[in-house]
Amino acid sequence: MSVSYKYCIVPMCKNTTVKTPEKVFIILPEDKIRRKKWLKACRRNENDLSLSSKGLFVCEDHFNVSKNIFYAALSLFKYCI
C-alpha cells in the first residue's frame, strides 16, 4: 500500500510524509469559509493557493493534537448517547 505525498503548507515548515513520515497531516476543510480561515491562520494568502485545490495539509506541529483530539472525541460522543 503506497502513501500519498503530503507536505505542510505553513510557511517555513519543512515537514513532508517523506522527511517526517511519523507526523499526522490534517487536510484543510473543503468549505470555502472555513478554508479561508485556515489559510489566514497558516499565514497563507488565499490567492496563492486555489480555494478549490484538493490535498492541502497542515502538519500536527501547528496543533495541540492531544487537546484537539479530546474535544473532537467529546463532541462525537454526545451523538452516541
C-alpha positions in Angstrom: 0.0 0.0 0.0 1.5 3.3 -1.0 1.0 6.5 0.9 0.4 9.7 -1.0 2.9 12.5 -0.7 1.8 15.3 1.6 3.5 18.5 2.7 2.6 21.2 5.2 1.5 24.5 3.7 2.6 26.6 6.7 5.4 28.9 5.6 8.9 27.7 6.7 7.6 24.3 7.8 9.6 21.6 6.1 7.5 18.6 7.2 6.5 16.1 4.5 5.4 12.5 4.5 8.9 11.7 3.2 11.0 13.6 5.7 8.7 13.1 8.7 6.5 10.0 8.0 5.6 9.8 11.7 3.7 13.1 11.6 0.0 13.5 11.1 -1.1 15.7 8.3 -4.6 17.3 8.6 -6.4 18.2 5.4 -7.8 21.7 5.0 -11.6 21.8 5.1 -13.4 22.0 1.7 -15.9 24.6 2.9 -14.7 27.9 1.4 -15.4 30.0 4.5 -13.6 27.6 6.9 -10.8 27.1 4.3 -10.2 30.9 4.1 -9.9 30.9 7.9 -7.4 28.1 7.9 -5.3 29.8 5.2 -5.3 33.0 7.2 -4.3 31.1 10.4 -1.5 29.5 8.4 -0.3 32.9 7.2 -1.1 32.0 3.6 -2.7 34.3 1.1 -5.9 32.7 -0.2 -4.9 33.9 -3.7 -1.6 32.0 -3.5 -3.5 28.7 -3.1 -6.6 27.9 -5.1 -9.6 27.7 -2.8 -10.6 24.6 -4.8 -7.3 22.9 -4.5 -7.5 19.4 -3.1 -4.9 17.9 -0.9 -3.7 20.9 1.1 -2.4 19.9 4.5 -1.1 21.3 7.8 1.1 19.1 9.9 0.5 18.2 13.6 3.2 20.7 14.7 0.7 23.5 14.3 -2.0 22.0 16.5 -2.3 20.9 20.1 -3.2 17.4 18.9 -4.0 15.8 22.2 -6.3 18.6 23.2 -8.0 18.8 19.8 -8.5 15.0 19.6 -10.0 15.1 23.1 -12.5 17.7 22.1 -13.3 16.1 18.8 -14.0 12.8 20.6 -16.1 14.5 23.2 -18.2 16.2 20.5 -18.7 12.9 18.7 -19.5 11.1 21.9 -22.6 13.3 22.6 -24.1 11.8 19.4 -23.7 8.3 20.7 -25.8 8.8 23.8 
